[in-house]
């Protein structure tokens, strides 16, 4: 039962018995892990408020070869206080952590995804939240996990796409189709601006993502495409997405 220490973001908590919690953490070294925090729900718990969802912590835990780890100590690094007092920011941040939780497997290390999530939580906490940030996060998360749609070539005929005209995204084909291949298959019509946005969103440096913009029509196209693609991969709706859509 070796003692481990790591930084982590709290993705989810579930009550266990009368006083304990099962905590889902996301770490750059170990990926998603679950641990039991004994006594975490007691008023004078040694964990304090560090195990609330969205907390960025340092955690020491006893690693178990199978099943749940046992959390021993936590230190709060960042609480993201401005997220918690503005409902649109809170809804967006909860969607991001729920998306990571839904897309990842247990103990599958992905430092790039961890850094992407942490960076976006900091951005939401520090500035004015804009929905385009969610679209950038979605496509980059899908990309680092290997789930992203194909954008360079038609998924069926493999010809390079003409980005000067509209193309079509088909969920069952898993990517973009040229107009010829899309004739009998249908899908979401995508303007060249929407496709170029998705391509740029994957490649651009994180500190420059604020430069990417979408028109109202492009925003709807990109949102619909990414939502369908995510649903196709995780097979269920994310509850926080419904909450976000009601705002």
VENCORKA-V452457 format. One record per backbone hydrogen bond with DSSP energy under -1.0 kcal/mol. NH is the residue of the N-H (numbers start at 1). CO is the residue of the C=O. If there is no record, write none. Layout:
nh->(NH	NH)
co->(CO	CO)
This chain:
nh->(4	6	8	9	10	11	12	14	16	20	21	22	23	24	25	26	27	31	33	35	36	37	40	41	42	45	48	50	52	54	55	56	57	58	59	60	61	62	63	69	70	71	72	73	75	77	78	90	91	92	93	94	95	96	97	98	99	100	101	102	103	104	107	108	114	115	116	117	118	119	120	121	122	123	124	125	126	127	133	134	135	136	137	138	139	140	141	142	143	144	145	146	147	148	154	155	158	161	165	167	168	169	170	174	175	176	177	182	186	188	190	195	196	197	198	199	200	201	202	203	204	208	209	211	212	219	220	221	222	223	224	225	226	227	228	229	230	231	232	233	234	235	241	242	243	244	245	247)
co->(61	59	57	26	55	24	24	22	20	16	37	14	35	12	33	9	31	27	25	23	69	21	37	19	39	42	45	47	49	10	52	78	8	75	6	73	4	70	2	34	62	36	60	60	58	56	56	86	87	88	89	90	91	92	93	94	95	96	97	98	99	100	32	105	110	111	112	113	114	115	116	117	118	119	120	121	122	123	130	131	131	132	133	134	135	136	137	138	139	140	141	143	142	142	159	176	154	152	162	190	177	188	175	170	170	150	168	178	182	169	167	191	192	193	194	195	196	197	198	199	200	205	206	208	209	215	216	217	218	219	220	221	222	223	224	225	226	227	228	229	230	231	238	238	239	240	241	244)
